Amino acid sequence: MWIVSQDKTTIVNTDTIACFNIDNSQIWATYGIASEADNGYFSIGKYSDKQIYDVFRQLTNAITNQMDASSFLSNKFEMPGE
């Protein structure tokens, strides 16, 4: 599945993501594992306190309930605007 960042500057495949976290009003994507030199993290969206958990739920639902992987549109999640 593909995730498009809130600012539309980054698109990443979830196969490269180890986990998602919430910190400092942002949803972060962490990639790689501790034993790899190229691991790290980046923000895929910044939201208000009222919005962040709803957006996080939408993101995790989209990933865990992926539709037909052969369709690009059903296999892409665009982070909502603030």
PDB file of N, CA, C and O in Angstrom:
ATOM      1  N   MET A   1       0.841  -1.171   0.000  1.00  0.00           N
ATOM      2  CA  MET A   1       0.000   0.000   0.000  1.00  0.00           C
ATOM      3  C   MET A   1       0.888   1.237   0.000  1.00  0.00           C
ATOM      4  O   MET A   1       1.987   1.223   0.554  1.00  0.00           O
ATOM      5  N   TRP A   2       0.409   2.294  -0.619  1.00  0.00           N
ATOM      6  CA  TRP A   2       1.150   3.550  -0.692  1.00  0.00           C
ATOM      7  C   TRP A   2       0.535   4.591   0.239  1.00  0.00           C
ATOM      8  O   TRP A   2      -0.687   4.719   0.316  1.00  0.00           O
ATOM      9  N   ILE A   3       1.389   5.332   0.944  1.00  0.00           N
ATOM     10  CA  ILE A   3       0.948   6.427   1.811  1.00  0.00           C
ATOM     11  C   ILE A   3       1.463   7.727   1.207  1.00  0.00           C
ATOM     12  O   ILE A   3       2.654   7.857   0.926  1.00  0.00           O
ATOM     13  N   VAL A   4       0.561   8.691   1.008  1.00  0.00           N
ATOM     14  CA  VAL A   4       0.942  10.009   0.496  1.00  0.00           C
ATOM     15  C   VAL A   4       0.924  10.967   1.672  1.00  0.00           C
ATOM     16  O   VAL A   4      -0.088  11.079   2.365  1.00  0.00           O
ATOM     17  N   SER A   5       2.036  11.663   1.908  1.00  0.00           N
ATOM     18  CA  SER A   5       2.131  12.571   3.046  1.00  0.00           C
ATOM     19  C   SER A   5       1.121  13.712   2.938  1.00  0.00           C
ATOM     20  O   SER A   5       0.600  14.004   1.862  1.00  0.00           O
ATOM     21  N   GLN A   6       0.861  14.338   4.064  1.00  0.00           N
ATOM     22  CA  GLN A   6      -0.109  15.428   4.132  1.00  0.00           C
ATOM     23  C   GLN A   6       0.254  16.570   3.182  1.00  0.00           C
ATOM     24  O   GLN A   6      -0.631  17.164   2.565  1.00  0.00           O
ATOM     25  N   ASP A   7       1.543  16.881   3.061  1.00  0.00           N
ATOM     26  CA  ASP A   7       1.963  17.987   2.192  1.00  0.00           C
ATOM     27  C   ASP A   7       2.168  17.550   0.741  1.00  0.00           C
ATOM     28  O   ASP A   7       2.603  18.343  -0.095  1.00  0.00           O
ATOM     29  N   LYS A   8       1.852  16.280   0.444  1.00  0.00           N
ATOM     30  CA  LYS A   8       1.909  15.721  -0.913  1.00  0.00           C
ATOM     31  C   LYS A   8       3.322  15.681  -1.508  1.00  0.00           C
ATOM     32  O   LYS A   8       3.473  15.554  -2.723  1.00  0.00           O
ATOM     33  N   THR A   9       4.356  15.789  -0.665  1.00  0.00           N
ATOM     34  CA  THR A   9       5.733  15.757  -1.172  1.00  0.00           C
ATOM     35  C   THR A   9       6.374  14.382  -1.052  1.00  0.00           C
ATOM     36  O   THR A   9       7.426  14.139  -1.643  1.00  0.00           O
ATOM     37  N   THR A  10       5.755  13.477  -0.295  1.00  0.00           N
ATOM     38  CA  THR A  10       6.340  12.158  -0.065  1.00  0.00           C
ATOM     39  C   THR A  10       5.299  11.078  -0.303  1.00  0.00           C
ATOM     40  O   THR A  10       4.163  11.178   0.160  1.00  0.00           O
ATOM     41  N   ILE A  11       5.699  10.050  -1.027  1.00  0.00           N
ATOM     42  CA  ILE A  11       4.866   8.856  -1.166  1.00  0.00           C
ATOM     43  C   ILE A  11       5.754   7.666  -0.814  1.00  0.00           C
ATOM     44  O   ILE A  11       6.867   7.535  -1.322  1.00  0.00           O
ATOM     45  N   VAL A  12       5.247   6.807   0.058  1.00  0.00           N
ATOM     46  CA  VAL A  12       6.062   5.702   0.539  1.00  0.00           C
ATOM     47  C   VAL A  12       5.229   4.421   0.543  1.00  0.00           C
ATOM     48  O   VAL A  12       4.026   4.449   0.805  1.00  0.00           O
ATOM     49  N   ASN A  13       5.876   3.318   0.254  1.00  0.00           N
ATOM     50  CA  ASN A  13       5.215   2.020   0.284  1.00  0.00           C
ATOM     51  C   ASN A  13       5.277   1.482   1.707  1.00  0.00           C
ATOM     52  O   ASN A  13       6.329   1.528   2.345  1.00  0.00           O
ATOM     53  N   THR A  14       4.163   0.977   2.203  1.00  0.00           N
ATOM     54  CA  THR A  14       4.133   0.487   3.585  1.00  0.00           C
ATOM     55  C   THR A  14       5.017  -0.735   3.799  1.00  0.00           C
ATOM     56  O   THR A  14       5.298  -1.091   4.943  1.00  0.00           O
ATOM     57  N   ASP A  15       5.458  -1.381   2.733  1.00  0.00           N
ATOM     58  CA  ASP A  15       6.381  -2.512   2.877  1.00  0.00           C
ATOM     59  C   ASP A  15       7.705  -2.077   3.497  1.00  0.00           C
ATOM     60  O   ASP A  15       8.418  -2.897   4.076  1.00  0.00           O
ATOM     61  N   THR A  16       8.038  -0.788   3.379  1.00  0.00           N
ATOM     62  CA  THR A  16       9.292  -0.280   3.932  1.00  0.00           C
ATOM     63  C   THR A  16       9.117   0.332   5.325  1.00  0.00           C
ATOM     64  O   THR A  16      10.091   0.765   5.941  1.00  0.00           O
ATOM     65  N   ILE A  17       7.877   0.368   5.819  1.00  0.00           N
ATOM     66  CA  ILE A  17       7.580   0.993   7.110  1.00  0.00           C
ATOM     67  C   ILE A  17       7.527  -0.063   8.210  1.00  0.00           C
ATOM     68  O   ILE A  17       6.857  -1.086   8.074  1.00  0.00           O
ATOM     69  N   ALA A  18       8.240   0.200   9.296  1.00  0.00           N
ATOM     70  CA  ALA A  18       8.226  -0.715  10.434  1.00  0.00           C
ATOM     71  C   ALA A  18       7.027  -0.440  11.337  1.00  0.00           C
ATOM     72  O   ALA A  18       6.403  -1.375  11.838  1.00  0.00           O
ATOM     73  N   CYS A  19       6.697   0.846  11.551  1.00  0.00           N
ATOM     74  CA  CYS A  19       5.564   1.195  12.407  1.00  0.00           C
ATOM     75  C   CYS A  19       5.198   2.664  12.228  1.00  0.00           C
ATOM     76  O   CYS A  19       5.931   3.432  11.606  1.00  0.00           O
ATOM     77  N   PHE A  20       4.059   3.033  12.782  1.00  0.00           N
ATOM     78  CA  PHE A  20       3.618   4.419  12.829  1.00  0.00           C
ATOM     79  C   PHE A  20       3.519   4.832  14.283  1.00  0.00           C
ATOM     80  O   PHE A  20       3.177   4.017  15.140  1.00  0.00           O
ATOM     81  N   ASN A  21       3.818   6.099  14.572  1.00  0.00           N
ATOM     82  CA  ASN A  21       3.755   6.616  15.936  1.00  0.00           C
ATOM     83  C   ASN A  21       3.118   7.995  15.925  1.00  0.00           C
ATOM     84  O   ASN A  21       3.086   8.672  14.897  1.00  0.00           O
ATOM     85  N   ILE A  22       2.611   8.400  17.083  1.00  0.00           N
ATOM     86  CA  ILE A  22       2.093   9.754  17.272  1.00  0.00           C
ATOM     87  C   ILE A  22       2.990  10.431  18.281  1.00  0.00           C
ATOM     88  O   ILE A  22       3.198   9.915  19.379  1.00  0.00           O
ATOM     89  N   ASP A  23       3.527  11.595  17.916  1.00  0.00           N
ATOM     90  CA  ASP A  23       4.369  12.364  18.825  1.00  0.00           C
ATOM     91  C   ASP A  23       4.365  13.820  18.383  1.00  0.00           C
ATOM     92  O   ASP A  23       4.495  14.116  17.195  1.00  0.00           O
ATOM     93  N   ASN A  24       4.219  14.718  19.336  1.00  0.00           N
ATOM     94  CA  ASN A  24       4.310  16.150  19.063  1.00  0.00           C
ATOM     95  C   ASN A  24       3.336  16.590  17.963  1.00  0.00           C
ATOM     96  O   ASN A  24       3.713  17.324  17.050  1.00  0.00           O
ATOM     97  N   SER A  25       2.087  16.136  18.058  1.00  0.00           N
ATOM     98  CA  SER A  25       1.003  16.479  17.120  1.00  0.00           C
ATOM     99  C   SER A  25       1.243  15.991  15.699  1.00  0.00           C
ATOM    100  O   SER A  25       0.605  16.472  14.762  1.00  0.00           O
ATOM    101  N   GLN A  26       2.148  15.050  15.531  1.00  0.00           N
ATOM    102  CA  GLN A  26       2.447  14.534  14.209  1.00  0.00           C
ATOM    103  C   GLN A  26       2.335  13.021  14.171  1.00  0.00           C
ATOM    104  O   GLN A  26       2.540  12.342  15.177  1.00  0.00           O
ATOM    105  N   ILE A  27       2.006  12.505  12.996  1.00  0.00           N
ATOM    106  CA  ILE A  27       2.038  11.058  12.771  1.00  0.00           C
ATOM    107  C   ILE A  27       3.349  10.766  12.055  1.00  0.00           C
ATOM    108  O   ILE A  27       3.628  11.317  10.990  1.00  0.00           O
ATOM    109  N   TRP A  28       4.139   9.902  12.648  1.00  0.00           N
ATOM    110  CA  TRP A  28       5.473   9.578  12.139  1.00  0.00           C
ATOM    111  C   TRP A  28       5.484   8.174  11.562  1.00  0.00           C
ATOM    112  O   TRP A  28       4.854   7.268  12.107  1.00  0.00           O
ATOM    113  N   ALA A  29       6.192   7.996  10.475  1.00  0.00           N
ATOM    114  CA  ALA A  29       6.422   6.682   9.888  1.00  0.00           C
ATOM    115  C   ALA A  29       7.867   6.304  10.177  1.00  0.00           C
ATOM    116  O   ALA A  29       8.782   7.067   9.869  1.00  0.00           O
ATOM    117  N   THR A  30       8.077   5.136  10.764  1.00  0.00           N
ATOM    118  CA  THR A  30       9.419   4.651  11.070  1.00  0.00           C
ATOM    119  C   THR A  30       9.758   3.539  10.095  1.00  0.00           C
ATOM    120  O   THR A  30       8.962   2.623   9.892  1.00  0.00           O
ATOM    121  N   TYR A  31      10.933   3.615   9.493  1.00  0.00           N
ATOM    122  CA  TYR A  31      11.325   2.596   8.520  1.00  0.00           C
ATOM    123  C   TYR A  31      12.622   1.937   8.939  1.00  0.00           C
ATOM    124  O   TYR A  31      13.402   2.512   9.698  1.00  0.00           O
ATOM    125  N   GLY A  32      12.853   0.725   8.445  1.00  0.00           N
ATOM    126  CA  GLY A  32      14.066  -0.023   8.778  1.00  0.00           C
ATOM    127  C   GLY A  32      13.958  -0.685  10.137  1.00  0.00           C
ATOM    128  O   GLY A  32      12.946  -0.565  10.828  1.00  0.00           O
ATOM    129  N   ILE A  33      15.019  -1.386  10.507  1.00  0.00           N
ATOM    130  CA  ILE A  33      15.091  -2.030  11.815  1.00  0.00           C
ATOM    131  C   ILE A  33      16.382  -1.606  12.497  1.00  0.00           C
ATOM    132  O   ILE A  33      17.278  -1.057  11.855  1.00  0.00           O
ATOM    133  N   ALA A  34      16.476  -1.855  13.764  1.00  0.00           N
ATOM    134  CA  ALA A  34      17.599  -1.346  14.557  1.00  0.00           C
ATOM    135  C   ALA A  34      18.961  -1.783  14.026  1.00  0.00           C
ATOM    136  O   ALA A  34      19.945  -1.059  14.179  1.00  0.00           O
ATOM    137  N   SER A  35      19.028  -2.952  13.406  1.00  0.00           N
ATOM    138  CA  SER A  35      20.319  -3.451  12.937  1.00  0.00           C
ATOM    139  C   SER A  35      20.733  -2.852  11.587  1.00  0.00           C
ATOM    140  O   SER A  35      21.848  -3.087  11.121  1.00  0.00           O
ATOM    141  N   GLU A  36      19.835  -2.077  10.956  1.00  0.00           N
ATOM    142  CA  GLU A  36      20.161  -1.497   9.661  1.00  0.00           C
ATOM    143  C   GLU A  36      20.712  -0.087   9.818  1.00  0.00           C
ATOM    144  O   GLU A  36      20.311   0.657  10.714  1.00  0.00           O
ATOM    145  N   ALA A  37      21.626   0.262   8.942  1.00  0.00           N
ATOM    146  CA  ALA A  37      22.223   1.597   9.002  1.00  0.00           C
ATOM    147  C   ALA A  37      21.294   2.663   8.447  1.00  0.00           C
ATOM    148  O   ALA A  37      21.426   3.837   8.793  1.00  0.00           O
ATOM    149  N   ASP A  38      20.355   2.273   7.592  1.00  0.00           N
ATOM    150  CA  ASP A  38      19.500   3.266   6.930  1.00  0.00           C
ATOM    151  C   ASP A  38      18.123   3.402   7.571  1.00  0.00           C
ATOM    152  O   ASP A  38      17.171   3.817   6.909  1.00  0.00           O
ATOM    153  N   ASN A  39      18.008   3.057   8.849  1.00  0.00           N
ATOM    154  CA  ASN A  39      16.710   3.217   9.488  1.00  0.00           C
ATOM    155  C   ASN A  39      16.503   4.682   9.905  1.00  0.00           C
ATOM    156  O   ASN A  39      17.457   5.454   9.988  1.00  0.00           O
ATOM    157  N   GLY A  40      15.259   5.043  10.161  1.00  0.00           N
ATOM    158  CA  GLY A  40      14.944   6.411  10.553  1.00  0.00           C
ATOM    159  C   GLY A  40      13.451   6.624  10.593  1.00  0.00           C
ATOM    160  O   GLY A  40      12.676   5.668  10.634  1.00  0.00           O
ATOM    161  N   TYR A  41      13.049   7.881  10.581  1.00  0.00           N
ATOM    162  CA  TYR A  41      11.632   8.195  10.655  1.00  0.00           C
ATOM    163  C   TYR A  41      11.377   9.540  10.002  1.00  0.00           C
ATOM    164  O   TYR A  41      12.292  10.348   9.847  1.00  0.00           O
ATOM    165  N   PHE A  42      10.131   9.777   9.620  1.00  0.00           N
ATOM    166  CA  PHE A  42       9.754  11.053   9.040  1.00  0.00           C
ATOM    167  C   PHE A  42       8.273  11.298   9.314  1.00  0.00           C
ATOM    168  O   PHE A  42       7.505  10.356   9.511  1.00  0.00           O
ATOM    169  N   SER A  43       7.887  12.554   9.323  1.00  0.00           N
ATOM    170  CA  SER A  43       6.499  12.926   9.571  1.00  0.00           C
ATOM    171  C   SER A  43       5.692  12.805   8.290  1.00  0.00           C
ATOM    172  O   SER A  43       6.121  13.258   7.229  1.00  0.00           O
ATOM    173  N   ILE A  44       4.512  12.187   8.396  1.00  0.00           N
ATOM    174  CA  ILE A  44       3.628  12.117   7.234  1.00  0.00           C
ATOM    175  C   ILE A  44       2.404  13.004   7.423  1.00  0.00           C
ATOM    176  O   ILE A  44       1.542  13.060   6.546  1.00  0.00           O
ATOM    177  N   GLY A  45       2.317  13.700   8.559  1.00  0.00           N
ATOM    178  CA  GLY A  45       1.206  14.623   8.767  1.00  0.00           C
ATOM    179  C   GLY A  45       1.192  15.221  10.156  1.00  0.00           C
ATOM    180  O   GLY A  45       1.581  14.568  11.124  1.00  0.00           O
ATOM    181  N   LYS A  46       0.742  16.474  10.258  1.00  0.00           N
ATOM    182  CA  LYS A  46       0.624  17.164  11.543  1.00  0.00           C
ATOM    183  C   LYS A  46      -0.830  17.582  11.717  1.00  0.00           C
ATOM    184  O   LYS A  46      -1.437  18.148  10.808  1.00  0.00           O
ATOM    185  N   TYR A  47      -1.386  17.294  12.903  1.00  0.00           N
ATOM    186  CA  TYR A  47      -2.801  17.507  13.144  1.00  0.00           C
ATOM    187  C   TYR A  47      -3.052  18.076  14.527  1.00  0.00           C
ATOM    188  O   TYR A  47      -2.199  18.005  15.411  1.00  0.00           O
ATOM    189  N   SER A  48      -4.247  18.645  14.698  1.00  0.00           N
ATOM    190  CA  SER A  48      -4.654  19.147  16.006  1.00  0.00           C
ATOM    191  C   SER A  48      -4.915  17.955  16.930  1.00  0.00           C
ATOM    192  O   SER A  48      -5.068  16.822  16.474  1.00  0.00           O
ATOM    193  N   ASP A  49      -4.963  18.228  18.224  1.00  0.00           N
ATOM    194  CA  ASP A  49      -5.232  17.169  19.196  1.00  0.00           C
ATOM    195  C   ASP A  49      -6.566  16.483  18.928  1.00  0.00           C
ATOM    196  O   ASP A  49      -6.689  15.274  19.122  1.00  0.00           O
ATOM    197  N   LYS A  50      -7.566  17.244  18.483  1.00  0.00           N
ATOM    198  CA  LYS A  50      -8.883  16.676  18.225  1.00  0.00           C
ATOM    199  C   LYS A  50      -8.866  15.756  17.007  1.00  0.00           C
ATOM    200  O   LYS A  50      -9.637  14.798  16.942  1.00  0.00           O
ATOM    201  N   GLN A  51      -8.005  16.038  16.058  1.00  0.00           N
ATOM    202  CA  GLN A  51      -8.001  15.330  14.783  1.00  0.00           C
ATOM    203  C   GLN A  51      -7.055  14.134  14.734  1.00  0.00           C
ATOM    204  O   GLN A  51      -7.318  13.174  14.009  1.00  0.00           O
ATOM    205  N   ILE A  52      -5.971  14.174  15.484  1.00  0.00           N
ATOM    206  CA  ILE A  52      -4.862  13.244  15.260  1.00  0.00           C
ATOM    207  C   ILE A  52      -5.250  11.777  15.455  1.00  0.00           C
ATOM    208  O   ILE A  52      -4.835  10.927  14.667  1.00  0.00           O
ATOM    209  N   TYR A  53      -6.025  11.466  16.473  1.00  0.00           N
ATOM    210  CA  TYR A  53      -6.366  10.064  16.707  1.00  0.00           C
ATOM    211  C   TYR A  53      -7.350   9.546  15.668  1.00  0.00           C
ATOM    212  O   TYR A  53      -7.311   8.366  15.319  1.00  0.00           O
ATOM    213  N   ASP A  54      -8.236  10.412  15.166  1.00  0.00           N
ATOM    214  CA  ASP A  54      -9.154  10.006  14.108  1.00  0.00           C
ATOM    215  C   ASP A  54      -8.382   9.714  12.819  1.00  0.00           C
ATOM    216  O   ASP A  54      -8.659   8.726  12.139  1.00  0.00           O
ATOM    217  N   VAL A  55      -7.418  10.571  12.484  1.00  0.00           N
ATOM    218  CA  VAL A  55      -6.612  10.353  11.283  1.00  0.00           C
ATOM    219  C   VAL A  55      -5.759   9.091  11.441  1.00  0.00           C
ATOM    220  O   VAL A  55      -5.627   8.312  10.497  1.00  0.00           O
ATOM    221  N   PHE A  56      -5.186   8.888  12.620  1.00  0.00           N
ATOM    222  CA  PHE A  56      -4.386   7.692  12.878  1.00  0.00           C
ATOM    223  C   PHE A  56      -5.237   6.435  12.705  1.00  0.00           C
ATOM    224  O   PHE A  56      -4.774   5.441  12.145  1.00  0.00           O
ATOM    225  N   ARG A  57      -6.483   6.480  13.186  1.00  0.00           N
ATOM    226  CA  ARG A  57      -7.404   5.355  13.037  1.00  0.00           C
ATOM    227  C   ARG A  57      -7.718   5.112  11.560  1.00  0.00           C
ATOM    228  O   ARG A  57      -7.752   3.964  11.117  1.00  0.00           O
ATOM    229  N   GLN A  58      -7.945   6.177  10.801  1.00  0.00           N
ATOM    230  CA  GLN A  58      -8.195   6.039   9.364  1.00  0.00           C
ATOM    231  C   GLN A  58      -7.002   5.384   8.661  1.00  0.00           C
ATOM    232  O   GLN A  58      -7.174   4.505   7.816  1.00  0.00           O
ATOM    233  N   LEU A  59      -5.803   5.818   9.016  1.00  0.00           N
ATOM    234  CA  LEU A  59      -4.586   5.280   8.419  1.00  0.00           C
ATOM    235  C   LEU A  59      -4.445   3.792   8.717  1.00  0.00           C
ATOM    236  O   LEU A  59      -4.222   2.991   7.810  1.00  0.00           O
ATOM    237  N   THR A  60      -4.574   3.424   9.986  1.00  0.00           N
ATOM    238  CA  THR A  60      -4.411   2.015  10.346  1.00  0.00           C
ATOM    239  C   THR A  60      -5.529   1.157   9.758  1.00  0.00           C
ATOM    240  O   THR A  60      -5.286   0.016   9.366  1.00  0.00           O
ATOM    241  N   ASN A  61      -6.748   1.687   9.690  1.00  0.00           N
ATOM    242  CA  ASN A  61      -7.846   0.943   9.061  1.00  0.00           C
ATOM    243  C   ASN A  61      -7.573   0.727   7.580  1.00  0.00           C
ATOM    244  O   ASN A  61      -7.820  -0.358   7.054  1.00  0.00           O
ATOM    245  N   ALA A  62      -7.067   1.750   6.909  1.00  0.00           N
ATOM    246  CA  ALA A  62      -6.773   1.638   5.479  1.00  0.00           C
ATOM    247  C   ALA A  62      -5.721   0.556   5.228  1.00  0.00           C
ATOM    248  O   ALA A  62      -5.816  -0.190   4.254  1.00  0.00           O
ATOM    249  N   ILE A  63      -4.729   0.472   6.096  1.00  0.00           N
ATOM    250  CA  ILE A  63      -3.652  -0.503   5.923  1.00  0.00           C
ATOM    251  C   ILE A  63      -4.128  -1.918   6.256  1.00  0.00           C
ATOM    252  O   ILE A  63      -3.822  -2.863   5.530  1.00  0.00           O
ATOM    253  N   THR A  64      -4.873  -2.065   7.347  1.00  0.00           N
ATOM    254  CA  THR A  64      -5.293  -3.401   7.759  1.00  0.00           C
ATOM    255  C   THR A  64      -6.456  -3.935   6.939  1.00  0.00           C
ATOM    256  O   THR A  64      -6.679  -5.145   6.909  1.00  0.00           O
ATOM    257  N   ASN A  65      -7.201  -3.062   6.276  1.00  0.00           N
ATOM    258  CA  ASN A  65      -8.342  -3.490   5.468  1.00  0.00           C
ATOM    259  C   ASN A  65      -8.128  -3.121   4.008  1.00  0.00           C
ATOM    260  O   ASN A  65      -9.032  -2.591   3.361  1.00  0.00           O
ATOM    261  N   GLN A  66      -6.947  -3.396   3.490  1.00  0.00           N
ATOM    262  CA  GLN A  66      -6.642  -3.061   2.099  1.00  0.00           C
ATOM    263  C   GLN A  66      -7.612  -3.740   1.153  1.00  0.00           C
ATOM    264  O   GLN A  66      -8.006  -4.892   1.340  1.00  0.00           O
ATOM    265  N   MET A  67      -7.981  -2.988   0.136  1.00  0.00           N
ATOM    266  CA  MET A  67      -8.883  -3.526  -0.871  1.00  0.00           C
ATOM    267  C   MET A  67      -8.045  -4.252  -1.920  1.00  0.00           C
ATOM    268  O   MET A  67      -6.922  -4.668  -1.632  1.00  0.00           O
ATOM    269  N   ASP A  68      -8.555  -4.402  -3.084  1.00  0.00           N
ATOM    270  CA  ASP A  68      -7.870  -5.109  -4.169  1.00  0.00           C
ATOM    271  C   ASP A  68      -6.530  -4.447  -4.482  1.00  0.00           C
ATOM    272  O   ASP A  68      -6.492  -3.300  -4.927  1.00  0.00           O
ATOM    273  N   ALA A  69      -5.451  -5.155  -4.254  1.00  0.00           N
ATOM    274  CA  ALA A  69      -4.113  -4.594  -4.458  1.00  0.00           C
ATOM    275  C   ALA A  69      -3.808  -4.320  -5.923  1.00  0.00           C
ATOM    276  O   ALA A  69      -2.842  -3.621  -6.226  1.00  0.00           O
ATOM    277  N   SER A  70      -4.598  -4.848  -6.825  1.00  0.00           N
ATOM    278  CA  SER A  70      -4.340  -4.604  -8.239  1.00  0.00           C
ATOM    279  C   SER A  70      -4.805  -3.218  -8.676  1.00  0.00           C
ATOM    280  O   SER A  70      -4.429  -2.747  -9.750  1.00  0.00           O
ATOM    281  N   SER A  71      -5.603  -2.577  -7.867  1.00  0.00           N
ATOM    282  CA  SER A  71      -6.085  -1.232  -8.191  1.00  0.00           C
ATOM    283  C   SER A  71      -5.270  -0.211  -7.426  1.00  0.00           C
ATOM    284  O   SER A  71      -5.255  -0.229  -6.195  1.00  0.00           O
ATOM    285  N   PHE A  72      -4.585   0.689  -8.139  1.00  0.00           N
ATOM    286  CA  PHE A  72      -3.738   1.680  -7.472  1.00  0.00           C
ATOM    287  C   PHE A  72      -4.562   2.584  -6.564  1.00  0.00           C
ATOM    288  O   PHE A  72      -4.132   2.903  -5.455  1.00  0.00           O
ATOM    289  N   LEU A  73      -5.739   3.001  -7.018  1.00  0.00           N
ATOM    290  CA  LEU A  73      -6.533   3.928  -6.225  1.00  0.00           C
ATOM    291  C   LEU A  73      -6.994   3.316  -4.913  1.00  0.00           C
ATOM    292  O   LEU A  73      -7.068   4.020  -3.906  1.00  0.00           O
ATOM    293  N   SER A  74      -7.305   2.032  -4.896  1.00  0.00           N
ATOM    294  CA  SER A  74      -7.732   1.402  -3.653  1.00  0.00           C
ATOM    295  C   SER A  74      -6.527   0.993  -2.809  1.00  0.00           C
ATOM    296  O   SER A  74      -6.688   0.529  -1.680  1.00  0.00           O
ATOM    297  N   ASN A  75      -5.349   1.160  -3.340  1.00  0.00           N
ATOM    298  CA  ASN A  75      -4.133   0.767  -2.654  1.00  0.00           C
ATOM    299  C   ASN A  75      -3.293   1.990  -2.267  1.00  0.00           C
ATOM    300  O   ASN A  75      -2.073   1.899  -2.130  1.00  0.00           O
ATOM    301  N   LYS A  76      -3.968   3.141  -2.094  1.00  0.00           N
ATOM    302  CA  LYS A  76      -3.271   4.379  -1.760  1.00  0.00           C
ATOM    303  C   LYS A  76      -4.058   5.105  -0.681  1.00  0.00           C
ATOM    304  O   LYS A  76      -5.283   5.198  -0.758  1.00  0.00           O
ATOM    305  N   PHE A  77      -3.363   5.617   0.320  1.00  0.00           N
ATOM    306  CA  PHE A  77      -4.003   6.410   1.365  1.00  0.00           C
ATOM    307  C   PHE A  77      -3.361   7.787   1.369  1.00  0.00           C
ATOM    308  O   PHE A  77      -2.157   7.915   1.592  1.00  0.00           O
ATOM    309  N   GLU A  78      -4.160   8.813   1.125  1.00  0.00           N
ATOM    310  CA  GLU A  78      -3.652  10.187   1.166  1.00  0.00           C
ATOM    311  C   GLU A  78      -3.968  10.762   2.539  1.00  0.00           C
ATOM    312  O   GLU A  78      -5.123  10.784   2.964  1.00  0.00           O
ATOM    313  N   MET A  79      -2.935  11.225   3.225  1.00  0.00           N
ATOM    314  CA  MET A  79      -3.124  11.821   4.538  1.00  0.00           C
ATOM    315  C   MET A  79      -4.013  13.056   4.392  1.00  0.00           C
ATOM    316  O   MET A  79      -3.731  13.923   3.566  1.00  0.00           O
ATOM    317  N   PRO A  80      -5.088  13.145   5.188  1.00  0.00           N
ATOM    318  CA  PRO A  80      -6.000  14.294   5.079  1.00  0.00           C
ATOM    319  C   PRO A  80      -5.313  15.606   5.448  1.00  0.00           C
ATOM    320  O   PRO A  80      -4.292  15.618   6.135  1.00  0.00           O
ATOM    321  N   GLY A  81      -5.890  16.699   4.982  1.00  0.00           N
ATOM    322  CA  GLY A  81      -5.380  18.019   5.341  1.00  0.00           C
ATOM    323  C   GLY A  81      -5.685  18.329   6.806  1.00  0.00           C
ATOM    324  O   GLY A  81      -6.456  17.619   7.451  1.00  0.00           O
ATOM    325  N   GLU A  82      -5.079  19.387   7.319  1.00  0.00           N
ATOM    326  CA  GLU A  82      -5.259  19.751   8.717  1.00  0.00           C
ATOM    327  C   GLU A  82      -6.624  20.356   8.952  1.00  0.00           C
ATOM    328  O   GLU A  82      -6.950  20.724  10.081  1.00  0.00           O
TER     329      GLU A  82
END
